[in-house]
Amino acid sequence: MKKKLAVAWIAIVLAAASVGMQAQQAAPRVAPLAPSERIQNLDQIKDKLKQYHACTCACGCYAKDLDLEAEHAIAFLRRRAAHHAQLQKLALVLDIDETTLSNYEEMQEADFAYDSKAFTAWVETAEAPAIPGTLRLVQEAQQLGVSVFFLTGRSDMQRATTEKNLHAVGFDSYTQLLMRGPGDAKSTAVEYKSRERAKIAAEGYRIVLSVGDQWSDLRGKPEAEFSVKYPNPYYFIP
């Protein structure tokens, strides 16, 4: 009996000691985080891109933002066309991808990674839908007598399918479609597009409005009188 009591007493003492040790332990800590931990996780960014396109996040609504910028362009074009010399030729210059046509279906399918073969195959389908605000802008330009130029980084080898796509979604009347030729392969977007805008100006046009989804669509001499930048969080072209 005494032996059993002794064993029980030892167990109680040990349990009490264990509780005391636990009470004395410091709170759990984490090692200092690497600076890169401040960068948002790529999968979280992709989820946010999908939510932005679907207009389901606090970050905004892609379609709404596109429409807002298109309305800025239309409002300017109306004011500018109302105050120009009778013989002056006015021009509107438009980028194509993510400005005139949407490639979101292909981007989502590729998990927002660029694959030249996959994108070329998508272009060849000629099924990219129109950006609604840009279609309204082009229709407004036509009513106002403003010439429309499409200036794209797409290869001239894609001219037939690009024209087919444009016509299929309502862009059936424009002055010219300007595309990268073999001599433009090594040029940056700014260099190439500046050079093509200079050619338009050399033909006697006054470039009053330029619309694109990249700053490289808009910058470089000569610039338009007024430039409109569409949102594009999906990719960047310097």
C-alpha atoms as a printed R data frame, in Angstrom:
    type eleno elety resid chain resno       x      y       z
1   ATOM     1    CA   MET     A     1   0.000  0.000   0.000
2   ATOM     2    CA   LYS     A     2   2.796  2.353   0.927
3   ATOM     3    CA   LYS     A     3   4.552  1.495  -2.345
4   ATOM     4    CA   LYS     A     4   1.447  2.382  -4.378
5   ATOM     5    CA   LEU     A     5   1.104  5.696  -2.557
6   ATOM     6    CA   ALA     A     6   4.742  6.495  -3.225
7   ATOM     7    CA   VAL     A     7   4.348  5.793  -6.932
8   ATOM     8    CA   ALA     A     8   1.209  7.955  -7.093
9   ATOM     9    CA   TRP     A     9   2.971 10.774  -5.292
10  ATOM    10    CA   ILE     A    10   5.912 10.656  -7.694
11  ATOM    11    CA   ALA     A    11   3.495 10.817 -10.656
12  ATOM    12    CA   ILE     A    12   1.810 13.883  -9.178
13  ATOM    13    CA   VAL     A    13   5.180 15.587  -8.597
14  ATOM    14    CA   LEU     A    14   6.323 14.852 -12.146
15  ATOM    15    CA   ALA     A    15   3.055 16.115 -13.632
16  ATOM    16    CA   ALA     A    16   3.314 19.317 -11.615
17  ATOM    17    CA   ALA     A    17   6.900 19.788 -12.743
18  ATOM    18    CA   SER     A    18   5.869 19.295 -16.380
19  ATOM    19    CA   VAL     A    19   3.137 21.918 -16.054
20  ATOM    20    CA   GLY     A    20   5.615 24.296 -14.526
21  ATOM    21    CA   MET     A    21   8.100 23.786 -17.345
22  ATOM    22    CA   GLN     A    22   5.394 24.381 -19.946
23  ATOM    23    CA   ALA     A    23   4.368 27.592 -18.212
24  ATOM    24    CA   GLN     A    24   7.963 28.783 -18.316
25  ATOM    25    CA   GLN     A    25   8.419 28.066 -22.060
26  ATOM    26    CA   ALA     A    26   8.597 31.141 -24.299
27  ATOM    27    CA   ALA     A    27   5.867 31.772 -26.883
28  ATOM    28    CA   PRO     A    28   6.515 30.138 -30.286
29  ATOM    29    CA   ARG     A    29   8.578 32.300 -32.609
30  ATOM    30    CA   VAL     A    30   9.263 32.411 -36.367
31  ATOM    31    CA   ALA     A    31  12.618 33.134 -37.988
32  ATOM    32    CA   PRO     A    32  12.922 36.503 -39.785
33  ATOM    33    CA   LEU     A    33  11.200 36.376 -43.182
34  ATOM    34    CA   ALA     A    34  13.094 36.808 -46.446
35  ATOM    35    CA   PRO     A    35  12.432 40.115 -48.239
36  ATOM    36    CA   SER     A    36  10.801 38.171 -51.089
37  ATOM    37    CA   GLU     A    37   7.933 37.235 -48.754
38  ATOM    38    CA   ARG     A    38   6.535 40.691 -49.523
39  ATOM    39    CA   ILE     A    39   5.911 39.608 -53.107
40  ATOM    40    CA   GLN     A    40   2.399 38.264 -53.576
41  ATOM    41    CA   ASN     A    41   2.194 34.581 -54.431
42  ATOM    42    CA   LEU     A    42   1.832 33.923 -58.166
43  ATOM    43    CA   ASP     A    43  -1.222 31.695 -57.740
44  ATOM    44    CA   GLN     A    44  -2.926 34.435 -55.727
45  ATOM    45    CA   ILE     A    45  -2.166 36.938 -58.489
46  ATOM    46    CA   LYS     A    46  -3.645 34.621 -61.116
47  ATOM    47    CA   ASP     A    47  -6.780 34.214 -59.011
48  ATOM    48    CA   LYS     A    48  -7.075 37.980 -58.733
49  ATOM    49    CA   LEU     A    49  -6.695 38.375 -62.519
50  ATOM    50    CA   LYS     A    50  -9.593 35.972 -63.023
51  ATOM    51    CA   GLN     A    51 -11.686 37.821 -60.454
52  ATOM    52    CA   TYR     A    52 -10.881 41.176 -62.077
53  ATOM    53    CA   HIS     A    53 -12.027 39.879 -65.447
54  ATOM    54    CA   ALA     A    54 -15.162 38.396 -63.889
55  ATOM    55    CA   CYS     A    55 -15.823 41.615 -61.919
56  ATOM    56    CA   THR     A    56 -16.015 39.676 -58.651
57  ATOM    57    CA   CYS     A    57 -13.253 41.334 -56.605
58  ATOM    58    CA   ALA     A    58 -12.722 44.602 -54.770
59  ATOM    59    CA   CYS     A    59  -9.830 45.287 -57.175
60  ATOM    60    CA   GLY     A    60 -12.245 46.474 -59.875
61  ATOM    61    CA   CYS     A    61 -14.042 45.314 -63.000
62  ATOM    62    CA   TYR     A    62 -12.142 44.879 -66.263
63  ATOM    63    CA   ALA     A    63 -15.117 45.453 -68.585
64  ATOM    64    CA   LYS     A    64 -16.177 48.543 -66.668
65  ATOM    65    CA   ASP     A    65 -12.654 49.975 -66.726
66  ATOM    66    CA   LEU     A    66 -12.363 49.363 -70.474
67  ATOM    67    CA   ASP     A    67 -15.678 51.104 -71.102
68  ATOM    68    CA   LEU     A    68 -14.627 54.082 -68.996
69  ATOM    69    CA   GLU     A    69 -11.439 54.591 -71.008
70  ATOM    70    CA   ALA     A    70 -13.278 54.102 -74.296
71  ATOM    71    CA   GLU     A    71 -15.739 56.808 -73.295
72  ATOM    72    CA   HIS     A    72 -12.819 59.159 -72.570
73  ATOM    73    CA   ALA     A    73 -11.593 58.512 -76.103
74  ATOM    74    CA   ILE     A    74 -15.022 59.025 -77.678
75  ATOM    75    CA   ALA     A    75 -15.619 62.266 -75.773
76  ATOM    76    CA   PHE     A    76 -12.268 63.675 -76.893
77  ATOM    77    CA   LEU     A    77 -12.794 62.635 -80.516
78  ATOM    78    CA   ARG     A    78 -16.149 64.401 -80.629
79  ATOM    79    CA   ARG     A    79 -14.658 67.629 -79.261
80  ATOM    80    CA   ARG     A    80 -11.622 67.468 -81.532
81  ATOM    81    CA   ALA     A    81 -13.564 66.682 -84.702
82  ATOM    82    CA   ALA     A    82 -15.848 69.642 -84.041
83  ATOM    83    CA   HIS     A    83 -12.862 72.034 -84.118
84  ATOM    84    CA   HIS     A    84 -10.640 71.181 -87.044
85  ATOM    85    CA   ALA     A    85  -9.790 72.799 -90.342
86  ATOM    86    CA   GLN     A    86 -12.041 71.760 -93.188
87  ATOM    87    CA   LEU     A    87  -9.269 70.178 -95.264
88  ATOM    88    CA   GLN     A    88  -7.354 68.669 -92.340
89  ATOM    89    CA   LYS     A    89  -7.171 64.876 -92.298
90  ATOM    90    CA   LEU     A    90  -7.656 63.523 -88.787
91  ATOM    91    CA   ALA     A    91  -6.445 60.061 -87.763
92  ATOM    92    CA   LEU     A    92  -7.228 57.626 -84.954
93  ATOM    93    CA   VAL     A    93  -4.527 55.011 -84.263
94  ATOM    94    CA   LEU     A    94  -5.520 51.810 -82.472
95  ATOM    95    CA   ASP     A    95  -3.569 48.854 -81.144
96  ATOM    96    CA   ILE     A    96  -5.251 45.462 -81.683
97  ATOM    97    CA   ASP     A    97  -4.537 42.918 -78.933
98  ATOM    98    CA   GLU     A    98  -6.350 43.818 -75.688
99  ATOM    99    CA   THR     A    99  -7.349 47.136 -77.290
100 ATOM   100    CA   THR     A   100  -9.478 46.135 -80.263
101 ATOM   101    CA   LEU     A   101  -9.664 42.355 -79.834
102 ATOM   102    CA   SER     A   102  -9.653 40.381 -76.582
103 ATOM   103    CA   ASN     A   103  -7.370 37.360 -76.178
104 ATOM   104    CA   TYR     A   104  -8.547 36.539 -72.660
105 ATOM   105    CA   GLU     A   105  -9.799 33.086 -73.662
106 ATOM   106    CA   GLU     A   106  -6.325 32.090 -74.857
107 ATOM   107    CA   MET     A   107  -4.582 33.706 -71.877
108 ATOM   108    CA   GLN     A   108  -6.752 31.840 -69.393
109 ATOM   109    CA   GLU     A   109  -6.256 28.576 -71.253
110 ATOM   110    CA   ALA     A   110  -2.463 29.132 -71.074
111 ATOM   111    CA   ASP     A   111  -2.678 29.966 -67.349
112 ATOM   112    CA   PHE     A   112  -1.439 33.487 -68.191
113 ATOM   113    CA   ALA     A   113   1.874 32.207 -69.558
114 ATOM   114    CA   TYR     A   114   2.961 33.324 -73.031
115 ATOM   115    CA   ASP     A   115   3.597 30.565 -75.538
116 ATOM   116    CA   SER     A   116   4.242 31.847 -79.052
117 ATOM   117    CA   LYS     A   117   2.972 28.674 -80.742
118 ATOM   118    CA   ALA     A   118  -0.213 28.618 -78.691
119 ATOM   119    CA   PHE     A   119  -0.858 32.309 -79.297
120 ATOM   120    CA   THR     A   120  -0.211 31.952 -83.031
121 ATOM   121    CA   ALA     A   121  -2.681 29.069 -83.155
122 ATOM   122    CA   TRP     A   122  -5.237 31.255 -81.361
123 ATOM   123    CA   VAL     A   123  -4.714 34.123 -83.824
124 ATOM   124    CA   GLU     A   124  -5.218 31.705 -86.706
125 ATOM   125    CA   THR     A   125  -8.695 30.845 -85.427
126 ATOM   126    CA   ALA     A   126  -9.747 34.481 -86.049
127 ATOM   127    CA   GLU     A   127 -12.226 34.126 -83.174
128 ATOM   128    CA   ALA     A   128 -11.087 36.835 -80.756
129 ATOM   129    CA   PRO     A   129 -14.099 38.927 -79.647
130 ATOM   130    CA   ALA     A   130 -14.183 42.687 -80.006
131 ATOM   131    CA   ILE     A   131 -13.594 45.078 -77.142
132 ATOM   132    CA   PRO     A   132 -17.086 46.687 -77.126
133 ATOM   133    CA   GLY     A   133 -15.920 50.201 -76.266
134 ATOM   134    CA   THR     A   134 -13.397 50.188 -79.107
135 ATOM   135    CA   LEU     A   135 -16.072 49.123 -81.566
136 ATOM   136    CA   ARG     A   136 -18.166 52.103 -80.451
137 ATOM   137    CA   LEU     A   137 -15.117 54.352 -80.804
138 ATOM   138    CA   VAL     A   138 -14.422 53.201 -84.352
139 ATOM   139    CA   GLN     A   139 -18.054 53.671 -85.325
140 ATOM   140    CA   GLU     A   140 -17.944 57.191 -83.869
141 ATOM   141    CA   ALA     A   141 -14.751 57.957 -85.798
142 ATOM   142    CA   GLN     A   142 -16.368 56.837 -89.034
143 ATOM   143    CA   GLN     A   143 -19.371 59.094 -88.433
144 ATOM   144    CA   LEU     A   144 -17.062 62.026 -87.687
145 ATOM   145    CA   GLY     A   145 -14.933 61.454 -90.780
146 ATOM   146    CA   VAL     A   146 -11.832 60.473 -88.818
147 ATOM   147    CA   SER     A   147  -9.586 57.911 -90.535
148 ATOM   148    CA   VAL     A   148  -8.912 54.729 -88.552
149 ATOM   149    CA   PHE     A   149  -5.488 53.038 -88.535
150 ATOM   150    CA   PHE     A   150  -4.824 49.743 -86.777
151 ATOM   151    CA   LEU     A   151  -1.197 49.526 -85.649
152 ATOM   152    CA   THR     A   152  -0.281 46.131 -84.202
153 ATOM   153    CA   GLY     A   153   2.781 44.199 -83.146
154 ATOM   154    CA   ARG     A   154   1.429 41.141 -84.930
155 ATOM   155    CA   SER     A   155   3.464 39.788 -87.810
156 ATOM   156    CA   ASP     A   156   2.480 40.669 -91.361
157 ATOM   157    CA   MET     A   157   2.236 36.909 -91.932
158 ATOM   158    CA   GLN     A   158  -0.931 37.064 -89.818
159 ATOM   159    CA   ARG     A   159  -2.557 39.739 -91.955
160 ATOM   160    CA   ALA     A   160  -5.221 37.552 -93.568
161 ATOM   161    CA   THR     A   161  -6.461 36.025 -90.307
162 ATOM   162    CA   THR     A   162  -6.279 39.363 -88.497
163 ATOM   163    CA   GLU     A   163  -8.362 41.066 -91.166
164 ATOM   164    CA   LYS     A   164 -10.807 38.154 -91.104
165 ATOM   165    CA   ASN     A   165 -11.180 38.518 -87.348
166 ATOM   166    CA   LEU     A   166 -11.614 42.301 -87.506
167 ATOM   167    CA   HIS     A   167 -14.309 42.063 -90.155
168 ATOM   168    CA   ALA     A   168 -16.099 39.236 -88.343
169 ATOM   169    CA   VAL     A   169 -16.632 41.313 -85.185
170 ATOM   170    CA   GLY     A   170 -17.667 44.562 -86.874
171 ATOM   171    CA   PHE     A   171 -14.454 46.408 -87.764
172 ATOM   172    CA   ASP     A   172 -15.265 46.286 -91.433
173 ATOM   173    CA   SER     A   173 -14.126 49.734 -92.526
174 ATOM   174    CA   TYR     A   174 -10.739 51.267 -91.787
175 ATOM   175    CA   THR     A   175  -8.021 53.092 -93.662
176 ATOM   176    CA   GLN     A   176  -5.062 50.786 -93.045
177 ATOM   177    CA   LEU     A   177  -3.793 47.832 -91.006
178 ATOM   178    CA   LEU     A   178  -0.126 48.267 -90.115
179 ATOM   179    CA   MET     A   179   1.795 45.131 -89.063
180 ATOM   180    CA   ARG     A   180   5.392 44.153 -88.289
181 ATOM   181    CA   GLY     A   181   7.383 43.173 -91.349
182 ATOM   182    CA   PRO     A   182  10.730 41.304 -91.505
183 ATOM   183    CA   GLY     A   183  12.633 44.573 -91.084
184 ATOM   184    CA   ASP     A   184  10.866 45.336 -87.810
185 ATOM   185    CA   ALA     A   185  11.831 42.128 -86.014
186 ATOM   186    CA   LYS     A   186  14.617 43.672 -83.916
187 ATOM   187    CA   SER     A   187  12.791 46.916 -83.108
188 ATOM   188    CA   THR     A   188  11.220 47.532 -79.723
189 ATOM   189    CA   ALA     A   189   7.504 48.212 -79.622
190 ATOM   190    CA   VAL     A   190   8.156 51.928 -79.064
191 ATOM   191    CA   GLU     A   191  10.597 52.125 -81.992
192 ATOM   192    CA   TYR     A   192   8.368 50.206 -84.377
193 ATOM   193    CA   LYS     A   193   5.134 52.002 -83.515
194 ATOM   194    CA   SER     A   194   6.769 55.436 -83.527
195 ATOM   195    CA   ARG     A   195   8.131 54.740 -86.990
196 ATOM   196    CA   GLU     A   196   4.714 53.683 -88.285
197 ATOM   197    CA   ARG     A   197   2.995 56.731 -86.774
198 ATOM   198    CA   ALA     A   198   5.587 58.897 -88.511
199 ATOM   199    CA   LYS     A   199   4.584 57.313 -91.828
200 ATOM   200    CA   ILE     A   200   0.932 58.138 -91.154
201 ATOM   201    CA   ALA     A   201   1.858 61.747 -90.371
202 ATOM   202    CA   ALA     A   202   3.994 61.896 -93.526
203 ATOM   203    CA   GLU     A   203   0.879 61.071 -95.547
204 ATOM   204    CA   GLY     A   204  -0.694 64.303 -94.324
205 ATOM   205    CA   TYR     A   205  -2.709 62.980 -91.399
206 ATOM   206    CA   ARG     A   206  -3.006 64.702 -88.058
207 ATOM   207    CA   ILE     A   207  -2.903 61.951 -85.417
208 ATOM   208    CA   VAL     A   208  -5.347 63.286 -82.885
209 ATOM   209    CA   LEU     A   209  -6.036 60.146 -80.862
210 ATOM   210    CA   SER     A   210  -4.111 56.993 -80.028
211 ATOM   211    CA   VAL     A   211  -5.463 54.098 -77.962
212 ATOM   212    CA   GLY     A   212  -3.545 51.110 -76.607
213 ATOM   213    CA   ASP     A   213  -3.249 48.779 -73.637
214 ATOM   214    CA   GLN     A   214   0.535 49.245 -73.262
215 ATOM   215    CA   TRP     A   215   2.488 52.457 -72.732
216 ATOM   216    CA   SER     A   216   4.707 51.265 -75.566
217 ATOM   217    CA   ASP     A   217   1.651 51.591 -77.849
218 ATOM   218    CA   LEU     A   218   1.446 55.291 -77.106
219 ATOM   219    CA   ARG     A   219   4.917 56.673 -76.438
220 ATOM   220    CA   GLY     A   220   7.589 57.796 -78.864
221 ATOM   221    CA   LYS     A   221   7.597 60.573 -81.450
222 ATOM   222    CA   PRO     A   222   5.287 61.483 -83.000
223 ATOM   223    CA   GLU     A   223   2.693 61.056 -80.269
224 ATOM   224    CA   ALA     A   224  -1.017 61.656 -80.710
225 ATOM   225    CA   GLU     A   225  -2.596 64.860 -79.445
226 ATOM   226    CA   PHE     A   226  -4.481 62.722 -76.917
227 ATOM   227    CA   SER     A   227  -3.628 59.192 -75.779
228 ATOM   228    CA   VAL     A   228  -5.843 56.713 -73.939
229 ATOM   229    CA   LYS     A   229  -4.325 53.785 -72.018
230 ATOM   230    CA   TYR     A   230  -6.569 50.761 -71.553
231 ATOM   231    CA   PRO     A   231  -5.988 48.596 -68.451
232 ATOM   232    CA   ASN     A   232  -4.042 45.381 -68.980
233 ATOM   233    CA   PRO     A   233  -2.822 43.533 -65.865
234 ATOM   234    CA   TYR     A   234  -2.293 40.326 -67.878
235 ATOM   235    CA   TYR     A   235   1.040 41.055 -69.581
236 ATOM   236    CA   PHE     A   236   3.565 43.826 -70.192
237 ATOM   237    CA   ILE     A   237   5.328 44.866 -73.403
238 ATOM   238    CA   PRO     A   238   8.190 47.355 -72.845
